[in-house]
Amino acid sequence: MVRHLAASTGFQCQIEDNQIVGKEMRRMRIQLGRPLDGEYPKLQGVKVLEEKLSHLIQVEYDTHMNPRDVLTSFLSWDGVYVPLAPEFDVGWARREVFRLLYLTGFSAILTLPILVLAWTPLPPRPTTYGAVSLAMTSIIQIVVARPIYVSGIRALLFQHTIDMDLLVSISIGTAYVFSTVAYACMVAGRPIKGGESYFETAALLVTLVMLGRLIAAYTRRRSTDAVAKLGSIQSHEATLVETSNGLVKTRVVPIGLVHIGDIIRIVPGELIPTDGRVVDGEGYVDESSITGESAPVIKATGAVLVAGMAIISSSPVQSHVDMRVTVIPTSNTIARMTELMRTAQSARLRIQDTTDRVAGWLAPTALTIALVAFLGWVGVGVRDAYKLGGSDRTDGIQKAVVNAIGYTVAIMVVSCPCALALCVPMVAVIAVAVGTRRGVLFKSVEALETACNVKVVVFDKTGTLTLGKLGIKSSTYHCQNDVPWANYDQGIQHAIRDLTASSTHPVALAVHEHLSGLAPSTVPAMFKASDVKSVPGKGLEVTLDEYTIRGGNAAWAAGDNAVPSTSGDHTVFVVSVASNSSHPKFTRIAYYTLSDSLRPDSLKAVRKLINRGLEVHILSGDAPGVVAQTAGALGIPASQARGGCSPEEKAQWIRFLQTGGMSDGECGTEVCTSTPISALDRTQNSTASVRKVMFIGDGTNDALALVQSDVSISMGSGTDIASSAANVVLLSSLSTGMSTVFTLARAARTRIWINFGWAFVYNLGVGAVVGMGMFKIGGYGN
């Protein structure tokens, strides 16, 4: 869009954030009940930038100021806060596709009758047919091709460059002007001998060029959906907690009025509005949108909360969690991820640069060939004319000029880069069709081209290499003879099955699913699900007769028995029982270890990649021990497996690998100990990409890594945001899908360059042949 505006206006253009102005000022829109009439609030640091007739004003204020104080300063004018427009409106991409679809369809409808009149044997009515063709072609030139002419001419005048638009303009303009002149001469009764029209050519060229642009615009629109879907997890309102005269009150405010230091209240089921820290209460938080891990995490006082996460449960004592805002909403994690995705997706494709470079020298080359052909054929015709005498000499010179013009027009028509404009989009369409049949959806030509040059493949763990679902790895039961229902394994299993029946925690769900397959469904429940109490951060508890049953983490539910030591590679669920008393003594009756299972074809997929000579890494938000275990099972060196990564750190590591880094040990302190965002920015500004990196992920937290990588792949079972951010989606198994990606990408890249070669031969080779008169074009050369 920025490049298009620069070419259209001749000015240097850049994107300006409509909320942040530099580092010290911010903006806000306020709807006034009455005009300012030259009066302004006396609050220092507030400046009115614009006042519209509708009493809608835009103000600028210091970033350290509370936006609610700014709004309060306009209460004398009945000011009401108006949310700012989204920073990134993806509607323009959808509108652009529909605009191009309309223009392409309109051009095709008008082109069809022109082709019929030109190519179908009809009764000889050249004047009537010519008038119809002229009218329809003129409409196409004015309505459809006008933006092409304008863009090409402005690029030449303002940017001093020759692009595809200029080359197309020269080609279709030459055909249209010559055809119009030839028709006018015929109507005037002085037809140009051999001067056939090219109306059908001028119309068809425009339609083909628009078809290529429509395909390219549709591909771009699909990639912009990722930003829109990421914005869907940003809350638009927040519950503000305020204390007045010792009374605690809450009120809902727009997210734009939240400031650093505010206390925000969140109840289960709500999204966290911005980044902050817990100051009161505790509860389980679903971090899957940021970390990608499905297991909820307990957050207590002092814990960090990140925008986009969701509170799924709170303490039984307190039905909410209060947090203190540490980052303003427009700079929170979601905002940073959105900005990084927008920046990465706006990067120019290398294949587009190649196309423009080809167009840059194709235009002057074609013009040179046309000029040489014109002068050559004029010279030949004049030489032959001077052999004649009287009026025959004049007629011979006129015929020579007309003959030369015919060759010139033919060369310019042949040099129209339709093949150049269509070769890449058409390969994309065919590749998508073939890939879809094989369970792989390619969403961009860049992926097709770059996949052949990939040297490093990076996997997310959860949901990509693994199933993303906890399963029971081992189970141990300790019967208690003095407990009636716990003196045999089946009794213990029935009790634990009922204990976990109503829980939504992934660990409890996995245990319940495992036990439901062991215990007959006909066995009645030992107690009601409503009797089970959930203790955040610890587990589940229920009273059965004179006994209390606990199930949860080892520290809380282990009881007297020592829990077998683990390396942190597994999740543990312990169940214990104790007699009801003032000082209950719990005894362990069951012990489960759980882990995420590998996909059935993960090992096969990794081995195929290693056999191709590719370097394979794992980046995950899961615990380092779990990631190391997964890497070992797949034959990936421990130095190439990294756990505990945030979304920004994943993107940082992708960039590190792109700039030549290979393993954890090679990453210097300067990069690894710095903040993820600053380290990523530093590597982006300092070193160009030297290795192509492919990243495969499936979660919202993978979006930054997906857009940072050279080739991004999302699993078909992944989140909408991941699928939108990726330029390839695997609908088939991991092993089959990865093989298809590389095979189809190699074939597509080969076809693209073959098409470029054909475009070169067609645009220049055929033009040269035509110019030399090896073929009779339009009756010339007789």
C-alpha positions, 0 to 999 in steps of 0.5 A: 500500500505504501509503495502504491501511494508513493507511485501514485502521488510522487511523495515519500510515504510512511505509516504513522500510528494513529494512537502513538505520536513519538515517544512522549505524546498520545492521541484521543478522540472525544465527542463534544456535546457543544463546540469549544468556541475558542475555549480549551481545557486548562490541563497542561499537556493537552492539545486539541489537534482537530475539531470537526463540524460534528464536534468530534475532536482529536486531542494530543496529550503526554503519555504519562497523563491518565487518559481519564483525566484528559477526558475529565478536562472536557466534561464542561463540553459534555465530552464523551470518549470515542474509541480510535479506529483500529491501527490495522484495518484489513477491510481494505484488502477485502475491498481491493479483491472485490474491486478487482473482481468487478473490474476483471469481470466487467472487462471480460464481459466487454472483451468477449463480443470484441473477440467474436467480431474479430475472430468469427466469420460474419457478414462484411460490415467493417464500419459497424463492427469497428464502431462496436469494437471501438466503443467497447475497447474505449470503455475498457481503456477508460474504466479498467485500464485507466489506473494502469496508465496513471500508475505507470506514468507517475512511476516514470515521472515521480520515481523515475522507474520503469515498472510493469504498469508502464510496460503494459501501458505502452503495449495496450496504448499502442494497440488502441491508438493505432486501431483508433487511427486506422478505423478513423481513416477507414470511416473518412474514406481513406483507409490505411492499406494493410492497416488492420485494427488491434481492438481485440488485442488491446481489450484482451491484454487488459483483461489478462493483466487484471486477472493476474492482479486479481489472483495476487490480491486474493492471495494477499487478502488471505494473509492479512486475516491473521492480524484481524484474528489476533486483534479478536483476543484483545478486550475492548473494555475493562472493569476498573477498581476504584477506592473512594472514601474507603469504599471499593467501587467497580465500573466498566471503562473502554480499554483506551482509558486504562492507564499504568497503575490502574487496578483491573478486576477479571472474573472467570471467562473473561480475557485479560485486557492488558499486561499486568501483575496480580495484586489480589486473588488467585486462579487458573489462567489459560495461556494457550493464546500466548504460550501455546501450552494447553495446561492452565497455570495458577496465578497468585499475587505477584504473578505476571498476566499477559493480554489475551490470556483468559481466566478460567477459574478463581479461588473458592474464597474469591470469585475474581482476580485483581491485577495492576496494569503495568503496560498501556493497552496500545503497547501490550503483548497483543499490540506488539505481536500485531505490529511485528506481524504487520511489519513482517507481512508488509515485506516485499516478495523477492519474486516481485522484485524480480518481476519489476527488474525484468519489466525495467529492462524489457520496456526499453529493450522492446522500444529499441527493437520497435524503433529499429524495426520502424527505421529499418522498414522505412529505409527498405520501403523508401529505397524501393520507392525511389526505384519508381517514378512519379506518383508511384514513388509517393505511394511507395513511401506512404506504403513503407511508412504504414508498413513500418508502423504495422511492424512497430505496433505488432512488436509493442503488442507482442512485448506486453508482459501478460506472460510475465504478469500471469506466470507467477499467479497462475503457478500459485493457483495450480500449486494450491489446487494440487497441494489441496488434493494432497493435503497441503494448502499453499497460501503464497508464492513466496513459500513455493519459491523459498521452500527449495532454499530452506536450510533449517526447519524449526518445530513447535512442540505442543500440537505439532510434534506432539498431539497436544493432549496429555495421556497417562504414561504410568499409574500406580495404586497403593491399596489401604485395607482399613478403607473399605473402598480403597482395599482393591485397585478397582475401588480406587479407580472408581473413586478417582474417576468420580473425583475428576468427573466435573473438573475442566483441568487438562490433567484431571480430564486425562485421568478421568478419560483413562479411568472411564475406559477401565471402569464399567459405565454401569458402576454408580457414582460414589459421590456427587460431582457437586460435592467436589471442591476445586482448590486453585493451584493444588487440586481437587478435594471431596469428603466420602463418608468419614474420609477425605480424598485429595487429588492434585500436585505432589506437594499438596496431595502426596501424604506420608509416602514419598513421591518417586522423583522425576526429572521434570519431564512428566506431569504428576497427579497424586491421590491420597486419603485421610480420616476426617479429623482436626489434623488429618494424616493423608496416605497416598493411594494412587500415583499417575505420570502424564505426558504429551504423546508424540504424533505417530509420524513425527519421528518419520517426518524428522528423519526425512528432513535430516536425510535431506540434509536439513538442520532440525530445531525445536522451540517451545513454551513448554518446560525445558526438561519436557522439550529435551525429552521430546528432542531425544525421542526424535533424534534431535540434538539437545543443543537444538532444542529450547524450552520456556520460549515466549512468542517474542523469544521464538521470533528472536530465535528464528531471526538468530538462526536466519543470521547464521546461528546454529545452537543454544551454545552459539548464542552470545550473552548480548542476544540471549540475556536481552529482552526478546523484542530488543534483541530481535530488533537488533538482529533485524537491523544489523545482519541480513538473512543468510539462511532460509528457515522454515517454522512449523507451529499450530498455536496463537503463540506461534504467530510471531515465529510464523511471520518471522520465518522464511517459510511458515507452516501451520497444522490444520488442527491449529488455531485460526490465527496460526493458520492465517499467519502461516503461508502453508497449512498442512491438512494431511499428516505431518510426514506426508505434508512435509514431503509434499511441501518440498516436492511441490515447491521444487516443481513450482519454482522450476515452473516459475522460472520456465515461465519467466524464460518463456516470457523472455522468449515471447516478449523479446524473441518473437518481437525480434522475429516480427521486426525482421519480417519473418512472419507476415503480421497484419498483412505487412511484409507483402 
